[in-house]
Amino acid sequence: MIAAMERLRPFRRLVLATLLVAWLAACAAAGPITSQPIEGPVRLGEIASVDGPKVRPDRVIEDSRCPAGVQCVVAGRLIVRATVLGGGWSKQIDLTLGVPVPVADGQLTLLAATAPPADSATASTSDMRFTFRFQGGR
């Protein structure tokens, strides 16, 4: 019996090492969650809790909207790249202001975005706040 256990010793280490690697890989695949979900407008990098998945705006792809107090011929648009987090999944999508996008079992919409102050020399996209709405599910 002892001789049989001695022969299995290298396999025990292999099994333990394999389990450790699988566990670490699962942690890395989930991605870092750096903040608790917030209900309401969020900044870039913060996680919004909508009625279903969670949404983290990662960066502004395009913001060609007219500044406040200026009359423009073309309205422009806002596109935000966001990570949508579900039960055990995550997906990066580009959201255009006011345009619903199919996500999971519903529709996700970038509902509103505050613009940085037009007169501020230090204004940046990090000053913006984003509001999302999820419809569907249940």
Rosetta silent file (secondary structure, phi, psi, omega in degrees, C-alpha in Angstrom):
SEQUENCE: MIAAMERLRPFRRLVLATLLVAWLAACAAAGPITSQPIEGPVRLGEIASVDGPKVRPDRVIEDSRCPAGVQCVVAGRLIVRATVLGGGWSKQIDLTLGVPVPVADGQLTLLAATAPPADSATASTSDMRFTFRFQGGR
SCORE:     score description
SCORE:     0.000 S_00000001
   1 L     0.000  -45.441  179.620    0.000    0.000    0.000 S_00000001
   2 H   -64.858  -38.097  178.883    2.776    2.450    0.911 S_00000001
   3 H   -64.143  -39.135  178.989    4.635    1.604   -2.285 S_00000001
   4 H   -65.656  -39.695  178.945    1.514    2.353   -4.342 S_00000001
   5 H   -66.431  -36.690  178.535    1.099    5.723   -2.626 S_00000001
   6 H   -65.201  -35.488  179.285    4.739    6.587   -3.319 S_00000001
   7 H   -69.516  -26.609 -178.798    4.200    5.867   -7.031 S_00000001
   8 H   -86.953   -9.839 -176.907    1.227    8.293   -7.083 S_00000001
   9 H   -54.603  -47.488  178.899    3.104   11.141   -5.398 S_00000001
  10 H   -61.761  -32.623 -179.942    4.229   12.832   -8.680 S_00000001
  11 H   -71.046  -33.113  177.461    0.652   12.668   -9.978 S_00000001
  12 H   -62.353  -42.998  178.851   -0.707   14.390   -6.875 S_00000001
  13 H   -64.306  -39.849  179.271    1.580   17.341   -7.517 S_00000001
  14 H   -63.884  -44.067  179.203    0.520   17.419  -11.166 S_00000001
  15 H   -64.064  -44.678  178.763   -3.173   17.393  -10.239 S_00000001
  16 H   -63.207  -41.753  178.824   -2.692   20.135   -7.645 S_00000001
  17 H   -64.334  -40.845  178.721   -0.685   22.260  -10.080 S_00000001
  18 H   -63.576  -43.891  178.395   -3.364   21.816  -12.768 S_00000001
  19 H   -63.020  -40.135  178.811   -6.121   22.824  -10.350 S_00000001
  20 H   -63.466  -44.823  179.412   -4.148   25.886   -9.268 S_00000001
  21 H   -62.867  -43.689  179.276   -3.589   26.994  -12.885 S_00000001
  22 H   -62.521  -41.234 -179.753   -7.293   26.499  -13.719 S_00000001
  23 H   -64.709  -44.678  179.386   -8.348   28.495  -10.656 S_00000001
  24 H   -65.872  -37.889  178.256   -5.990   31.377  -11.491 S_00000001
  25 H   -64.795  -38.556  178.558   -7.123   31.389  -15.132 S_00000001
  26 H   -64.514  -38.530  178.170  -10.758   31.627  -14.040 S_00000001
  27 H   -65.707  -41.922 -178.531   -9.942   34.639  -11.867 S_00000001
  28 H   -68.617  -36.135 -178.074   -8.113   36.386  -14.707 S_00000001
  29 H   -68.128  -28.200 -178.319  -10.902   35.713  -17.222 S_00000001
  30 H   -69.034  -24.591  179.668  -13.496   37.398  -15.045 S_00000001
  31 L    78.844  154.782 -177.810  -11.674   40.729  -15.358 S_00000001
  32 L   -77.516  135.755  170.690  -11.193   43.274  -12.615 S_00000001
  33 L  -106.311  110.060 -170.912  -14.213   44.937  -11.065 S_00000001
  34 L   -93.396  -10.949 -178.752  -12.783   48.145   -9.686 S_00000001
  35 L  -150.019  161.983  175.826  -15.871   49.688   -8.161 S_00000001
  36 L   -77.617  145.067  179.065  -19.296   48.899   -6.767 S_00000001
  37 L   -59.281  144.158 -179.039  -22.202   49.448   -9.186 S_00000001
  38 E  -117.591  136.543  172.662  -23.830   52.887   -9.024 S_00000001
  39 L   -93.398  118.364 -178.172  -27.453   53.651   -9.806 S_00000001
  40 L   121.429 -172.033 -178.150  -27.517   56.873  -11.785 S_00000001
  41 L   -60.798  140.153 -179.729  -25.004   58.758  -13.921 S_00000001
  42 E  -128.530  156.972  174.948  -21.455   57.358  -13.894 S_00000001
  43 L   -86.864  172.772  172.512  -18.027   58.542  -15.037 S_00000001
  44 L   -57.922  133.509  177.849  -15.707   56.665  -17.367 S_00000001
  45 L    89.149  -15.510  176.355  -14.526   53.504  -15.605 S_00000001
  46 L   -86.916  157.167 -176.890  -17.353   53.431  -13.049 S_00000001
  47 L  -105.047  125.114  178.084  -19.966   50.682  -13.144 S_00000001
  48 E   -95.061  134.878  175.547  -23.624   51.572  -13.610 S_00000001
  49 E   -95.649  108.903  175.685  -26.282   49.275  -12.227 S_00000001
  50 L  -106.269  171.221 -175.139  -29.158   49.154  -14.704 S_00000001
  51 L   -70.636   73.770 -177.766  -32.207   46.926  -14.419 S_00000001
  52 L   147.383 -112.015  179.846  -30.347   43.779  -15.534 S_00000001
  53 L   -74.200  173.197  174.615  -26.691   43.821  -16.565 S_00000001
  54 E  -106.649  149.585 -174.768  -24.069   46.230  -15.289 S_00000001
  55 E  -129.907  131.179  176.527  -22.437   48.741  -17.633 S_00000001
  56 E  -120.863  108.473  174.903  -18.985   50.338  -17.436 S_00000001
  57 E   -67.988  123.537 -175.190  -18.312   53.165  -19.923 S_00000001
  58 E   -95.531  -43.276  178.862  -14.685   52.670  -20.959 S_00000001
  59 E  -163.398  156.885  176.463  -13.981   55.509  -23.389 S_00000001
  60 E   -87.111  121.406  178.775  -15.559   58.066  -25.676 S_00000001
  61 E   -83.648  -44.969 -179.335  -15.122   57.008  -29.300 S_00000001
  62 E  -148.693  136.877  171.648  -16.758   60.083  -30.845 S_00000001
  63 E  -140.110   91.808 -179.366  -18.379   63.233  -29.512 S_00000001
  64 L  -109.027   22.767  178.470  -19.364   65.522  -32.365 S_00000001
  65 L   -69.646  155.416  177.826  -22.340   67.078  -30.556 S_00000001
  66 L   -71.289  141.231  174.348  -22.811   70.830  -30.641 S_00000001
  67 L   -64.470  156.191  178.476  -21.538   72.737  -27.605 S_00000001
  68 L   -60.955  138.472  177.104  -24.186   74.227  -25.323 S_00000001
  69 L    81.858    7.114 -179.749  -25.483   77.597  -26.511 S_00000001
  70 L  -117.759  136.010  177.361  -24.386   77.069  -30.131 S_00000001
  71 L   -94.437  122.178 -177.429  -26.777   76.521  -33.042 S_00000001
  72 L  -113.531  152.120  176.699  -25.459   73.814  -35.375 S_00000001
  73 L   -75.536  -41.665  178.981  -26.601   72.686  -38.817 S_00000001
  74 L  -112.836  133.193 -174.421  -25.826   69.040  -38.030 S_00000001
  75 L   -67.361  -32.085 -176.168  -26.606   67.707  -34.563 S_00000001
  76 L    82.313 -179.422 -179.046  -23.590   65.392  -34.295 S_00000001
  77 L  -150.353  164.242  177.798  -23.445   62.226  -32.240 S_00000001
  78 E  -124.387  126.980  176.345  -21.896   60.618  -29.192 S_00000001
  79 E  -124.217  127.409 -178.958  -20.477   57.080  -29.267 S_00000001
  80 E  -121.690  128.855  172.435  -19.200   55.442  -26.084 S_00000001
  81 E   -84.175  126.662 -176.345  -17.390   52.103  -25.881 S_00000001
  82 E  -133.038  152.918  172.797  -18.721   50.249  -22.849 S_00000001
  83 E  -103.501  125.015  178.196  -18.269   46.869  -21.199 S_00000001
  84 E  -101.118  127.987 -176.508  -21.525   45.135  -20.338 S_00000001
  85 E  -113.122  124.066  177.982  -21.252   42.655  -17.451 S_00000001
  86 L  -111.033 -159.706 -176.991  -23.775   39.843  -16.999 S_00000001
  87 L   -55.563  -50.307  178.185  -24.043   36.815  -14.719 S_00000001
  88 L  -140.405   24.584 -175.786  -20.862   35.109  -15.911 S_00000001
  89 L  -139.536  163.102  172.165  -20.060   37.007  -19.081 S_00000001
  90 E  -146.259  151.973 -176.238  -18.855   40.375  -20.302 S_00000001
  91 E  -150.148  135.189  175.851  -19.018   42.023  -23.714 S_00000001
  92 E   -92.512  131.704  178.194  -17.643   45.266  -25.159 S_00000001
  93 E  -138.599  156.527  174.054  -20.073   47.255  -27.293 S_00000001
  94 E   -99.075  126.067 -178.819  -20.246   50.706  -28.843 S_00000001
  95 E  -112.208  127.256  175.223  -23.313   52.673  -27.745 S_00000001
  96 E   -97.748  134.720 -177.535  -24.619   55.664  -29.692 S_00000001
  97 L   -50.700  122.680  176.139  -26.599   58.195  -27.661 S_00000001
  98 L    83.463   -1.635 -177.199  -30.319   57.364  -27.874 S_00000001
  99 L  -107.822  115.158  179.069  -29.927   54.192  -29.982 S_00000001
 100 L   -67.590  142.964  178.810  -30.984   50.887  -28.310 S_00000001
 101 E  -125.341  133.252  178.007  -28.620   47.927  -28.760 S_00000001
 102 E   -66.218  126.882  177.528  -29.645   44.276  -28.226 S_00000001
 103 E  -140.918  129.981  179.186  -27.882   42.860  -25.156 S_00000001
 104 L    51.736 -119.681 -177.555  -28.668   39.546  -23.470 S_00000001
 105 L  -109.987   31.083 -179.116  -32.468   39.359  -23.344 S_00000001
 106 E  -158.749 -159.239 -179.168  -33.207   43.070  -23.731 S_00000001
 107 E  -125.080  131.013  177.406  -32.143   46.438  -25.130 S_00000001
 108 E  -108.567  132.906 -178.636  -29.443   48.689  -23.666 S_00000001
 109 E  -128.838  133.498  167.020  -29.534   52.418  -24.414 S_00000001
 110 E   -77.990  103.987 -169.130  -27.086   55.216  -23.656 S_00000001
 111 E   -83.054  -39.854 -176.839  -29.840   57.522  -22.455 S_00000001
 112 E  -155.062  155.364  175.499  -27.974   60.709  -21.546 S_00000001
 113 E  -150.136  129.193  176.214  -24.499   62.166  -21.266 S_00000001
 114 L   -83.533  141.240  177.979  -23.419   65.423  -19.730 S_00000001
 115 L   -90.819  150.198  173.615  -20.868   67.361  -21.707 S_00000001
 116 L   -64.667  153.203  179.504  -17.809   68.883  -20.077 S_00000001
 117 L   -56.509  130.566 -176.206  -18.107   72.667  -19.616 S_00000001
 118 L   -67.198  -28.434 -175.535  -17.395   74.358  -22.956 S_00000001
 119 L   -90.813   -0.140 -176.694  -15.528   77.274  -21.363 S_00000001
 120 L   -90.566  126.481  179.024  -13.171   75.163  -19.259 S_00000001
 121 L   -72.532  -21.799 -177.892   -9.621   74.796  -20.550 S_00000001
 122 L  -101.028    7.694 -178.429   -9.131   71.690  -18.416 S_00000001
 123 L   -65.219  142.164  177.890  -12.375   69.951  -19.443 S_00000001
 124 L  -148.225  174.191  179.214  -12.009   66.371  -20.594 S_00000001
 125 H   -64.541  -21.106  178.815  -14.093   63.272  -21.216 S_00000001
 126 H   -68.643  -16.356  177.091  -13.343   62.184  -17.645 S_00000001
 127 H   -83.280  -11.031 -176.512  -15.669   65.002  -16.509 S_00000001
 128 L   -75.246  153.938  174.861  -18.604   63.499  -18.425 S_00000001
 129 L  -124.290  139.742 -175.817  -21.417   61.497  -16.773 S_00000001
 130 E  -121.432  138.669  177.453  -23.350   58.749  -18.577 S_00000001
 131 E  -119.552  132.607 -177.852  -26.842   57.399  -17.923 S_00000001
 132 E  -119.803  156.208  173.868  -27.958   54.002  -19.247 S_00000001
 133 E  -136.617  135.713  175.469  -31.300   52.195  -19.465 S_00000001
 134 E  -116.456  126.729  177.212  -31.929   48.464  -19.908 S_00000001
 135 E  -120.758  132.501  178.555  -35.338   47.288  -21.065 S_00000001
 136 E   126.506 -159.761  179.063  -36.340   43.657  -21.220 S_00000001
 137 L    73.732 -157.838  179.846  -35.427   40.554  -19.341 S_00000001
 138 L    82.479    0.000    0.000  -37.331   39.157  -16.408 S_00000001
